[in-house]
Amino acid sequence: MKRFLLLPVAFLIVFVTAASPALQKHRIANIRNKQIPDGCGCYFQFVGPKHGGSEDYMFFASVEEEAEKVGWVNIDGRDMKLSLVSKTDPKGNERVGSRSTRKYVGPGIVLEATYVATRVCRRNDENCESTDYTATFKIAVQGEVQVIKASGGCGC
């Protein structure tokens, strides 16, 4: 009799598992169009094996005039242009450990980035034009959230 009770339960488990749609993650990749990351800006690369080459970036935002209001990320094989909606910067001079944030949006996409400074220019170093960061990108695509660790820098 125990065998007959287990069979319907096993069938139910298999049926529920097969009927449940698998969660499909949106793929965040390096920006395909190599002309997008250009000039003065914030360039970020994946940490680890997804990194790619020295010119491969998973996120780029220009720091020049109006262009600062645009960020780029590749989602599901498409380079997506996002609009800056908010940002915070450290009060006073930036130093190692300082945090700044950026929030970008696009159709069905919200990208929140937190940058932590790991190297800053010395006060009177005229040759230094960039700041290095570790970053955490929280990317929501149609409500599905992914967190990505990256490293990079902002400057010219």
VMD Tcl script that builds the backbone (N, CA, C; Angstrom):
set m [mol new atoms 468]
animate dup $m
set s [atomselect $m all]
$s set {name element resname resid chain x y z} {
  {N N MET 1 A 0.817 -1.190 0.000}
  {CA C MET 1 A 0.000 0.000 0.000}
  {C C MET 1 A 0.867 1.263 0.000}
  {N N LYS 2 A 1.999 1.224 0.655}
  {CA C LYS 2 A 2.891 2.377 0.682}
  {C C LYS 2 A 3.376 2.731 -0.723}
  {N N ARG 3 A 3.549 1.727 -1.575}
  {CA C ARG 3 A 4.010 1.979 -2.932}
  {C C ARG 3 A 3.012 2.829 -3.710}
  {N N PHE 4 A 1.762 2.602 -3.512}
  {CA C PHE 4 A 0.730 3.349 -4.238}
  {C C PHE 4 A 0.648 4.794 -3.777}
  {N N LEU 5 A 0.976 5.047 -2.525}
  {CA C LEU 5 A 0.954 6.421 -2.021}
  {C C LEU 5 A 2.150 7.217 -2.538}
  {N N LEU 6 A 3.280 6.574 -2.669}
  {CA C LEU 6 A 4.476 7.267 -3.138}
  {C C LEU 6 A 4.392 7.615 -4.619}
  {N N LEU 7 A 3.779 6.790 -5.413}
  {CA C LEU 7 A 3.693 7.038 -6.840}
  {C C LEU 7 A 2.969 8.347 -7.163}
  {N N PRO 8 A 1.778 8.622 -6.606}
  {CA C PRO 8 A 1.132 9.909 -6.908}
  {C C PRO 8 A 1.947 11.116 -6.422}
  {N N VAL 9 A 2.608 10.985 -5.265}
  {CA C VAL 9 A 3.412 12.098 -4.750}
  {C C VAL 9 A 4.591 12.354 -5.680}
  {N N ALA 10 A 5.261 11.301 -6.139}
  {CA C ALA 10 A 6.388 11.451 -7.059}
  {C C ALA 10 A 5.916 12.070 -8.371}
  {N N PHE 11 A 4.769 11.645 -8.886}
  {CA C PHE 11 A 4.216 12.211 -10.110}
  {C C PHE 11 A 3.932 13.701 -9.937}
  {N N LEU 12 A 3.370 14.077 -8.802}
  {CA C LEU 12 A 3.040 15.472 -8.530}
  {C C LEU 12 A 4.303 16.325 -8.495}
  {N N ILE 13 A 5.347 15.839 -7.868}
  {CA C ILE 13 A 6.611 16.581 -7.790}
  {C C ILE 13 A 7.190 16.781 -9.181}
  {N N VAL 14 A 7.205 15.733 -10.015}
  {CA C VAL 14 A 7.723 15.835 -11.373}
  {C C VAL 14 A 6.872 16.792 -12.182}
  {N N PHE 15 A 5.555 16.724 -12.061}
  {CA C PHE 15 A 4.656 17.593 -12.812}
  {C C PHE 15 A 4.851 19.056 -12.433}
  {N N VAL 16 A 4.933 19.355 -11.139}
  {CA C VAL 16 A 5.094 20.735 -10.682}
  {C C VAL 16 A 6.441 21.284 -11.144}
  {N N THR 17 A 7.498 20.476 -11.066}
  {CA C THR 17 A 8.818 20.914 -11.497}
  {C C THR 17 A 8.829 21.183 -13.006}
  {N N ALA 18 A 8.214 20.316 -13.792}
  {CA C ALA 18 A 8.195 20.489 -15.239}
  {C C ALA 18 A 7.325 21.664 -15.654}
  {N N ALA 19 A 6.262 21.930 -14.896}
  {CA C ALA 19 A 5.335 23.002 -15.254}
  {C C ALA 19 A 5.853 24.377 -14.848}
  {N N SER 20 A 6.788 24.442 -13.885}
  {CA C SER 20 A 7.306 25.728 -13.420}
  {C C SER 20 A 8.267 26.295 -14.445}
  {N N PRO 21 A 8.042 27.533 -14.895}
  {CA C PRO 21 A 8.997 28.104 -15.851}
  {C C PRO 21 A 10.324 28.376 -15.152}
  {N N ALA 22 A 11.398 28.018 -15.801}
  {CA C ALA 22 A 12.726 28.272 -15.227}
  {C C ALA 22 A 13.002 29.771 -15.274}
  {N N LEU 23 A 13.614 30.273 -14.229}
  {CA C LEU 23 A 13.987 31.684 -14.236}
  {C C LEU 23 A 15.095 31.882 -15.260}
  {N N GLN 24 A 14.894 32.801 -16.137}
  {CA C GLN 24 A 15.872 33.075 -17.186}
  {C C GLN 24 A 16.621 34.342 -16.843}
  {N N LYS 25 A 17.901 34.213 -16.600}
  {CA C LYS 25 A 18.723 35.378 -16.277}
  {C C LYS 25 A 19.059 36.134 -17.554}
  {N N HIS 26 A 18.996 37.450 -17.443}
  {CA C HIS 26 A 19.441 38.281 -18.551}
  {C C HIS 26 A 20.959 38.320 -18.512}
  {N N ARG 27 A 21.581 38.193 -19.640}
  {CA C ARG 27 A 23.036 38.122 -19.702}
  {C C ARG 27 A 23.635 39.521 -19.804}
  {N N ILE 28 A 24.464 39.853 -18.840}
  {CA C ILE 28 A 25.208 41.105 -18.837}
  {C C ILE 28 A 26.588 40.771 -19.415}
  {N N ALA 29 A 26.993 41.506 -20.448}
  {CA C ALA 29 A 28.246 41.193 -21.134}
  {C C ALA 29 A 29.033 42.474 -21.394}
  {N N ASN 30 A 30.186 42.318 -22.010}
  {CA C ASN 30 A 30.987 43.475 -22.402}
  {C C ASN 30 A 30.287 44.226 -23.535}
  {N N ILE 31 A 30.466 45.537 -23.557}
  {CA C ILE 31 A 29.901 46.376 -24.608}
  {C C ILE 31 A 30.495 45.929 -25.939}
  {N N ARG 32 A 29.635 45.676 -26.915}
  {CA C ARG 32 A 30.090 45.164 -28.217}
  {C C ARG 32 A 30.702 46.246 -29.099}
  {N N ASN 33 A 30.034 47.393 -29.186}
  {CA C ASN 33 A 30.496 48.469 -30.059}
  {C C ASN 33 A 31.719 49.130 -29.415}
  {N N LYS 34 A 32.884 48.859 -29.969}
  {CA C LYS 34 A 34.142 49.351 -29.390}
  {C C LYS 34 A 34.300 50.868 -29.505}
  {N N GLN 35 A 33.417 51.545 -30.254}
  {CA C GLN 35 A 33.491 52.996 -30.378}
  {C C GLN 35 A 32.718 53.704 -29.267}
  {N N ILE 36 A 31.875 52.985 -28.523}
  {CA C ILE 36 A 31.107 53.620 -27.436}
  {C C ILE 36 A 32.028 54.080 -26.314}
  {N N PRO 37 A 32.870 53.197 -25.763}
  {CA C PRO 37 A 33.775 53.674 -24.705}
  {C C PRO 37 A 34.900 54.490 -25.325}
  {N N ASP 38 A 34.763 55.823 -25.254}
  {CA C ASP 38 A 35.730 56.686 -25.912}
  {C C ASP 38 A 35.845 57.998 -25.154}
  {N N GLY 39 A 37.057 58.498 -25.022}
  {CA C GLY 39 A 37.271 59.795 -24.396}
  {C C GLY 39 A 37.275 59.725 -22.885}
  {N N CYS 40 A 37.115 60.877 -22.278}
  {CA C CYS 40 A 37.111 60.954 -20.815}
  {C C CYS 40 A 35.827 60.321 -20.294}
  {N N GLY 41 A 35.968 59.436 -19.326}
  {CA C GLY 41 A 34.771 58.767 -18.817}
  {C C GLY 41 A 35.083 57.784 -17.715}
  {N N CYS 42 A 34.054 57.041 -17.351}
  {CA C CYS 42 A 34.168 55.977 -16.357}
  {C C CYS 42 A 34.100 54.649 -17.102}
  {N N TYR 43 A 35.145 53.859 -16.964}
  {CA C TYR 43 A 35.290 52.589 -17.660}
  {C C TYR 43 A 35.350 51.483 -16.609}
  {N N PHE 44 A 34.470 50.491 -16.694}
  {CA C PHE 44 A 34.467 49.394 -15.724}
  {C C PHE 44 A 34.489 48.053 -16.428}
  {N N GLN 45 A 35.265 47.126 -15.831}
  {CA C GLN 45 A 35.421 45.779 -16.361}
  {C C GLN 45 A 34.982 44.766 -15.325}
  {N N PHE 46 A 34.515 43.605 -15.820}
  {CA C PHE 46 A 34.180 42.512 -14.924}
  {C C PHE 46 A 35.409 42.122 -14.116}
  {N N VAL 47 A 35.194 41.658 -12.911}
  {CA C VAL 47 A 36.263 41.089 -12.104}
  {C C VAL 47 A 36.223 39.584 -12.360}
  {N N GLY 48 A 37.348 38.984 -12.706}
  {CA C GLY 48 A 37.391 37.542 -12.898}
  {C C GLY 48 A 37.344 37.118 -14.355}
  {N N PRO 49 A 36.895 35.868 -14.607}
  {CA C PRO 49 A 37.004 35.269 -15.933}
  {C C PRO 49 A 36.193 35.952 -17.032}
  {N N LYS 50 A 35.117 36.678 -16.722}
  {CA C LYS 50 A 34.327 37.357 -17.754}
  {C C LYS 50 A 35.049 38.585 -18.295}
  {N N HIS 51 A 36.142 38.928 -17.680}
  {CA C HIS 51 A 36.837 40.187 -17.947}
  {C C HIS 51 A 37.081 40.447 -19.427}
  {N N GLY 52 A 37.642 39.519 -20.132}
  {CA C GLY 52 A 37.953 39.761 -21.547}
  {C C GLY 52 A 39.291 40.454 -21.684}
  {N N GLY 53 A 39.429 41.301 -22.717}
  {CA C GLY 53 A 40.682 41.980 -22.987}
  {C C GLY 53 A 40.755 43.341 -22.335}
  {N N SER 54 A 41.880 43.998 -22.543}
  {CA C SER 54 A 42.109 45.299 -21.903}
  {C C SER 54 A 41.178 46.386 -22.420}
  {N N GLU 55 A 40.570 46.193 -23.588}
  {CA C GLU 55 A 39.645 47.182 -24.153}
  {C C GLU 55 A 38.184 46.744 -24.035}
  {N N ASP 56 A 37.915 45.725 -23.219}
  {CA C ASP 56 A 36.552 45.241 -23.021}
  {C C ASP 56 A 35.975 45.833 -21.745}
  {N N TYR 57 A 34.806 46.471 -21.866}
  {CA C TYR 57 A 34.187 47.132 -20.715}
  {C C TYR 57 A 32.744 46.689 -20.571}
  {N N MET 58 A 32.343 46.386 -19.344}
  {CA C MET 58 A 30.953 46.005 -19.105}
  {C C MET 58 A 30.073 47.226 -18.860}
  {N N PHE 59 A 30.701 48.382 -18.536}
  {CA C PHE 59 A 29.953 49.623 -18.339}
  {C C PHE 59 A 30.832 50.797 -18.725}
  {N N PHE 60 A 30.208 51.793 -19.364}
  {CA C PHE 60 A 30.904 53.020 -19.709}
  {C C PHE 60 A 29.949 54.200 -19.561}
  {N N ALA 61 A 30.467 55.297 -19.019}
  {CA C ALA 61 A 29.738 56.568 -18.975}
  {C C ALA 61 A 30.740 57.681 -19.206}
  {N N SER 62 A 30.422 58.572 -20.116}
  {CA C SER 62 A 31.291 59.703 -20.390}
  {C C SER 62 A 31.239 60.675 -19.215}
  {N N VAL 63 A 32.309 61.438 -19.009}
  {CA C VAL 63 A 32.301 62.483 -17.974}
  {C C VAL 63 A 32.379 63.866 -18.614}
  {N N GLU 64 A 32.188 63.897 -19.940}
  {CA C GLU 64 A 32.275 65.160 -20.656}
  {C C GLU 64 A 30.900 65.800 -20.810}
  {N N GLU 65 A 30.737 67.001 -20.291}
  {CA C GLU 65 A 29.551 67.842 -20.423}
  {C C GLU 65 A 28.247 67.052 -20.384}
  {N N GLU 66 A 27.407 67.205 -21.405}
  {CA C GLU 66 A 26.097 66.561 -21.434}
  {C C GLU 66 A 26.189 65.042 -21.535}
  {N N ALA 67 A 27.297 64.545 -22.079}
  {CA C ALA 67 A 27.438 63.100 -22.261}
  {C C ALA 67 A 27.442 62.354 -20.930}
  {N N GLU 68 A 27.750 63.068 -19.836}
  {CA C GLU 68 A 27.768 62.408 -18.529}
  {C C GLU 68 A 26.395 61.849 -18.179}
  {N N LYS 69 A 25.386 62.329 -18.818}
  {CA C LYS 69 A 24.039 61.891 -18.504}
  {C C LYS 69 A 23.664 60.576 -19.181}
  {N N VAL 70 A 24.627 59.930 -19.825}
  {CA C VAL 70 A 24.385 58.683 -20.546}
  {C C VAL 70 A 25.356 57.606 -20.067}
  {N N GLY 71 A 24.837 56.394 -19.846}
  {CA C GLY 71 A 25.655 55.240 -19.508}
  {C C GLY 71 A 25.347 54.116 -20.484}
  {N N TRP 72 A 26.296 53.208 -20.644}
  {CA C TRP 72 A 26.129 52.100 -21.582}
  {C C TRP 72 A 26.417 50.775 -20.900}
  {N N VAL 73 A 25.600 49.768 -21.191}
  {CA C VAL 73 A 25.794 48.406 -20.709}
  {C C VAL 73 A 25.252 47.460 -21.781}
  {N N ASN 74 A 25.792 46.242 -21.863}
  {CA C ASN 74 A 25.310 45.267 -22.826}
  {C C ASN 74 A 24.441 44.249 -22.095}
  {N N ILE 75 A 23.192 44.133 -22.540}
  {CA C ILE 75 A 22.257 43.187 -21.937}
  {C C ILE 75 A 21.706 42.297 -23.046}
  {N N ASP 76 A 21.833 40.990 -22.861}
  {CA C ASP 76 A 21.344 40.010 -23.832}
  {C C ASP 76 A 21.874 40.279 -25.239}
  {N N GLY 77 A 23.143 40.695 -25.324}
  {CA C GLY 77 A 23.782 40.895 -26.618}
  {C C GLY 77 A 23.540 42.243 -27.267}
  {N N ARG 78 A 22.810 43.132 -26.577}
  {CA C ARG 78 A 22.523 44.456 -27.152}
  {C C ARG 78 A 23.128 45.543 -26.276}
  {N N ASP 79 A 23.851 46.475 -26.908}
  {CA C ASP 79 A 24.366 47.635 -26.187}
  {C C ASP 79 A 23.185 48.546 -25.880}
  {N N MET 80 A 22.980 48.830 -24.593}
  {CA C MET 80 A 21.830 49.607 -24.152}
  {C C MET 80 A 22.282 50.967 -23.632}
  {N N LYS 81 A 21.643 52.010 -24.143}
  {CA C LYS 81 A 21.915 53.385 -23.716}
  {C C LYS 81 A 20.969 53.700 -22.553}
  {N N LEU 82 A 21.547 54.129 -21.427}
  {CA C LEU 82 A 20.780 54.440 -20.230}
  {C C LEU 82 A 20.947 55.916 -19.876}
  {N N SER 83 A 19.944 56.468 -19.218}
  {CA C SER 83 A 19.978 57.884 -18.817}
  {C C SER 83 A 20.255 58.011 -17.324}
  {N N LEU 84 A 21.175 58.909 -16.972}
  {CA C LEU 84 A 21.480 59.188 -15.570}
  {C C LEU 84 A 20.302 59.918 -14.939}
  {N N VAL 85 A 19.803 59.398 -13.801}
  {CA C VAL 85 A 18.687 60.059 -13.121}
  {C C VAL 85 A 19.083 60.612 -11.754}
  {N N SER 86 A 20.154 60.069 -11.167}
  {CA C SER 86 A 20.617 60.620 -9.889}
  {C C SER 86 A 22.058 60.203 -9.638}
  {N N LYS 87 A 22.733 61.010 -8.788}
  {CA C LYS 87 A 24.105 60.677 -8.406}
  {C C LYS 87 A 24.428 61.326 -7.077}
  {N N THR 88 A 25.373 60.712 -6.370}
  {CA C THR 88 A 25.922 61.306 -5.148}
  {C C THR 88 A 27.434 61.229 -5.251}
  {N N ASP 89 A 28.095 62.250 -4.749}
  {CA C ASP 89 A 29.553 62.293 -4.727}
  {C C ASP 89 A 30.003 62.596 -3.305}
  {N N PRO 90 A 31.241 62.218 -2.964}
  {CA C PRO 90 A 31.734 62.514 -1.620}
  {C C PRO 90 A 31.797 64.016 -1.369}
  {N N LYS 91 A 31.579 64.401 -0.144}
  {CA C LYS 91 A 31.729 65.811 0.244}
  {C C LYS 91 A 33.216 66.097 0.403}
  {N N GLY 92 A 33.662 67.218 -0.099}
  {CA C GLY 92 A 35.089 67.564 0.000}
  {C C GLY 92 A 35.908 66.789 -1.004}
  {N N ASN 93 A 37.202 66.666 -0.708}
  {CA C ASN 93 A 38.122 65.955 -1.608}
  {C C ASN 93 A 37.888 64.452 -1.544}
  {N N GLU 94 A 37.897 63.826 -2.692}
  {CA C GLU 94 A 37.770 62.373 -2.729}
  {C C GLU 94 A 39.051 61.746 -2.210}
  {N N ARG 95 A 38.927 60.682 -1.432}
  {CA C ARG 95 A 40.088 59.948 -0.919}
  {C C ARG 95 A 39.815 58.457 -1.027}
  {N N VAL 96 A 40.828 57.659 -0.813}
  {CA C VAL 96 A 40.661 56.207 -0.850}
  {C C VAL 96 A 39.580 55.838 0.161}
  {N N GLY 97 A 38.625 55.034 -0.286}
  {CA C GLY 97 A 37.506 54.630 0.562}
  {C C GLY 97 A 36.249 55.471 0.357}
  {N N SER 98 A 36.369 56.612 -0.333}
  {CA C SER 98 A 35.200 57.452 -0.600}
  {C C SER 98 A 34.215 56.696 -1.487}
  {N N ARG 99 A 32.918 56.919 -1.222}
  {CA C ARG 99 A 31.859 56.277 -2.004}
  {C C ARG 99 A 31.104 57.299 -2.832}
  {N N SER 100 A 30.719 56.874 -4.020}
  {CA C SER 100 A 29.824 57.682 -4.842}
  {C C SER 100 A 28.837 56.729 -5.500}
  {N N THR 101 A 27.689 57.253 -5.889}
  {CA C THR 101 A 26.663 56.413 -6.502}
  {C C THR 101 A 26.149 57.056 -7.788}
  {N N ARG 102 A 25.634 56.213 -8.661}
  {CA C ARG 102 A 24.999 56.646 -9.893}
  {C C ARG 102 A 23.784 55.744 -10.116}
  {N N LYS 103 A 22.727 56.336 -10.644}
  {CA C LYS 103 A 21.541 55.559 -11.007}
  {C C LYS 103 A 21.160 55.918 -12.432}
  {N N TYR 104 A 21.067 54.888 -13.278}
  {CA C TYR 104 A 20.708 55.039 -14.680}
  {C C TYR 104 A 19.455 54.221 -14.952}
  {N N VAL 105 A 18.628 54.697 -15.881}
  {CA C VAL 105 A 17.431 53.954 -16.270}
  {C C VAL 105 A 17.310 53.901 -17.788}
  {N N GLY 106 A 16.625 52.873 -18.250}
  {CA C GLY 106 A 16.304 52.695 -19.658}
  {C C GLY 106 A 15.032 51.877 -19.736}
  {N N PRO 107 A 14.593 51.500 -20.911}
  {CA C PRO 107 A 13.352 50.740 -21.027}
  {C C PRO 107 A 13.438 49.391 -20.303}
  {N N GLY 108 A 12.709 49.265 -19.197}
  {CA C GLY 108 A 12.707 48.030 -18.411}
  {C C GLY 108 A 13.982 47.781 -17.632}
  {N N ILE 109 A 14.874 48.779 -17.535}
  {CA C ILE 109 A 16.186 48.599 -16.906}
  {C C ILE 109 A 16.423 49.679 -15.849}
  {N N VAL 110 A 16.919 49.257 -14.690}
  {CA C VAL 110 A 17.402 50.184 -13.671}
  {C C VAL 110 A 18.789 49.699 -13.274}
  {N N LEU 111 A 19.785 50.572 -13.408}
  {CA C LEU 111 A 21.153 50.238 -13.038}
  {C C LEU 111 A 21.580 51.175 -11.920}
  {N N GLU 112 A 21.941 50.592 -10.775}
  {CA C GLU 112 A 22.451 51.373 -9.644}
  {C C GLU 112 A 23.897 50.964 -9.418}
  {N N ALA 113 A 24.781 51.941 -9.434}
  {CA C ALA 113 A 26.211 51.674 -9.275}
  {C C ALA 113 A 26.733 52.364 -8.023}
  {N N THR 114 A 27.560 51.647 -7.276}
  {CA C THR 114 A 28.256 52.213 -6.126}
  {C C THR 114 A 29.748 52.068 -6.393}
  {N N TYR 115 A 30.441 53.204 -6.430}
  {CA C TYR 115 A 31.884 53.223 -6.655}
  {C C TYR 115 A 32.584 53.478 -5.324}
  {N N VAL 116 A 33.673 52.739 -5.064}
  {CA C VAL 116 A 34.517 52.973 -3.892}
  {C C VAL 116 A 35.929 53.255 -4.404}
  {N N ALA 117 A 36.454 54.428 -4.088}
  {CA C ALA 117 A 37.776 54.846 -4.577}
  {C C ALA 117 A 38.867 53.958 -3.995}
  {N N THR 118 A 39.754 53.468 -4.865}
  {CA C THR 118 A 40.887 52.657 -4.426}
  {C C THR 118 A 42.223 53.364 -4.672}
  {N N ARG 119 A 42.211 54.371 -5.562}
  {CA C ARG 119 A 43.399 55.183 -5.818}
  {C C ARG 119 A 42.938 56.556 -6.272}
  {N N VAL 120 A 43.483 57.583 -5.651}
  {CA C VAL 120 A 43.159 58.963 -6.045}
  {C C VAL 120 A 44.461 59.698 -6.348}
  {N N CYS 121 A 44.353 60.760 -7.106}
  {CA C CYS 121 A 45.532 61.558 -7.452}
  {C C CYS 121 A 46.016 62.334 -6.229}
  {N N ARG 122 A 47.317 62.486 -6.144}
  {CA C ARG 122 A 47.859 63.356 -5.094}
  {C C ARG 122 A 47.466 64.781 -5.396}
  {N N ARG 123 A 47.369 65.573 -4.399}
  {CA C ARG 123 A 46.854 66.937 -4.515}
  {C C ARG 123 A 47.513 67.761 -5.620}
  {N N ASN 124 A 48.816 67.738 -5.758}
  {CA C ASN 124 A 49.504 68.582 -6.743}
  {C C ASN 124 A 50.066 67.806 -7.929}
  {N N ASP 125 A 49.565 66.614 -8.178}
  {CA C ASP 125 A 50.065 65.785 -9.278}
  {C C ASP 125 A 49.342 66.156 -10.576}
  {N N GLU 126 A 49.977 66.978 -11.389}
  {CA C GLU 126 A 49.361 67.458 -12.628}
  {C C GLU 126 A 49.296 66.384 -13.704}
  {N N ASN 127 A 50.069 65.318 -13.555}
  {CA C ASN 127 A 50.069 64.239 -14.547}
  {C C ASN 127 A 48.973 63.206 -14.288}
  {N N CYS 128 A 48.406 63.236 -13.135}
  {CA C CYS 128 A 47.379 62.269 -12.758}
  {C C CYS 128 A 46.008 62.811 -13.156}
  {N N GLU 129 A 45.291 62.031 -13.966}
  {CA C GLU 129 A 43.992 62.490 -14.470}
  {C C GLU 129 A 42.856 61.508 -14.219}
  {N N SER 130 A 43.058 60.531 -13.327}
  {CA C SER 130 A 41.989 59.553 -13.120}
  {C C SER 130 A 41.975 59.027 -11.685}
  {N N THR 131 A 40.839 58.480 -11.320}
  {CA C THR 131 A 40.643 57.840 -10.021}
  {C C THR 131 A 40.244 56.394 -10.286}
  {N N ASP 132 A 40.812 55.463 -9.525}
  {CA C ASP 132 A 40.471 54.043 -9.662}
  {C C ASP 132 A 39.400 53.672 -8.641}
  {N N TYR 133 A 38.554 52.707 -9.028}
  {CA C TYR 133 A 37.448 52.285 -8.173}
  {C C TYR 133 A 37.231 50.771 -8.233}
  {N N THR 134 A 36.670 50.243 -7.161}
  {CA C THR 134 A 35.948 48.984 -7.238}
  {C C THR 134 A 34.492 49.402 -7.289}
  {N N ALA 135 A 33.669 48.604 -7.913}
  {CA C ALA 135 A 32.270 48.997 -8.069}
  {C C ALA 135 A 31.351 47.808 -7.919}
  {N N THR 136 A 30.153 48.108 -7.469}
  {CA C THR 136 A 29.079 47.126 -7.427}
  {C C THR 136 A 27.944 47.671 -8.283}
  {N N PHE 137 A 27.556 46.890 -9.270}
  {CA C PHE 137 A 26.454 47.264 -10.150}
  {C C PHE 137 A 25.259 46.376 -9.822}
  {N N LYS 138 A 24.165 47.008 -9.476}
  {CA C LYS 138 A 22.902 46.294 -9.250}
  {C C LYS 138 A 22.037 46.618 -10.467}
  {N N ILE 139 A 21.805 45.596 -11.284}
  {CA C ILE 139 A 21.098 45.800 -12.545}
  {C C ILE 139 A 19.784 45.040 -12.510}
  {N N ALA 140 A 18.680 45.767 -12.619}
  {CA C ALA 140 A 17.352 45.163 -12.672}
  {C C ALA 140 A 16.846 45.256 -14.107}
  {N N VAL 141 A 16.583 44.097 -14.694}
  {CA C VAL 141 A 16.042 44.028 -16.051}
  {C C VAL 141 A 14.666 43.386 -15.943}
  {N N GLN 142 A 13.640 44.155 -16.229}
  {CA C GLN 142 A 12.258 43.694 -16.127}
  {C C GLN 142 A 12.004 43.048 -14.762}
  {N N GLY 143 A 12.523 43.681 -13.719}
  {CA C GLY 143 A 12.309 43.234 -12.344}
  {C C GLY 143 A 13.284 42.189 -11.840}
  {N N GLU 144 A 14.030 41.550 -12.707}
  {CA C GLU 144 A 15.018 40.545 -12.298}
  {C C GLU 144 A 16.327 41.254 -11.961}
  {N N VAL 145 A 16.840 41.050 -10.738}
  {CA C VAL 145 A 18.002 41.794 -10.264}
  {C C VAL 145 A 19.259 40.927 -10.282}
  {N N GLN 146 A 20.334 41.505 -10.797}
  {CA C GLN 146 A 21.647 40.865 -10.759}
  {C C GLN 146 A 22.637 41.840 -10.137}
  {N N VAL 147 A 23.573 41.310 -9.376}
  {CA C VAL 147 A 24.618 42.139 -8.767}
  {C C VAL 147 A 25.943 41.707 -9.379}
  {N N ILE 148 A 26.688 42.701 -9.869}
  {CA C ILE 148 A 27.949 42.434 -10.558}
  {C C ILE 148 A 29.053 43.268 -9.924}
  {N N LYS 149 A 30.162 42.629 -9.624}
  {CA C LYS 149 A 31.345 43.307 -9.109}
  {C C LYS 149 A 32.248 43.674 -10.285}
  {N N ALA 150 A 32.791 44.862 -10.226}
  {CA C ALA 150 A 33.646 45.342 -11.314}
  {C C ALA 150 A 34.771 46.206 -10.757}
  {N N SER 151 A 35.729 46.502 -11.607}
  {CA C SER 151 A 36.787 47.440 -11.250}
  {C C SER 151 A 37.037 48.329 -12.446}
  {N N GLY 152 A 37.538 49.523 -12.161}
  {CA C GLY 152 A 37.784 50.441 -13.251}
  {C C GLY 152 A 38.207 51.800 -12.747}
  {N N GLY 153 A 37.896 52.809 -13.533}
  {CA C GLY 153 A 38.287 54.153 -13.153}
  {C C GLY 153 A 37.542 55.211 -13.946}
  {N N CYS 154 A 37.647 56.424 -13.453}
  {CA C CYS 154 A 37.039 57.576 -14.121}
  {C C CYS 154 A 38.120 58.628 -14.334}
  {N N GLY 155 A 38.128 59.199 -15.519}
  {CA C GLY 155 A 39.094 60.228 -15.819}
  {C C GLY 155 A 39.362 60.335 -17.303}
  {N N CYS 156 A 40.493 60.940 -17.614}
  {CA C CYS 156 A 40.875 61.148 -19.024}
  {C C CYS 156 A 42.127 60.376 -19.338}
}
mol reanalyze $m
mol bondsrecalc $m
mol representation Tube
mol addrep $m
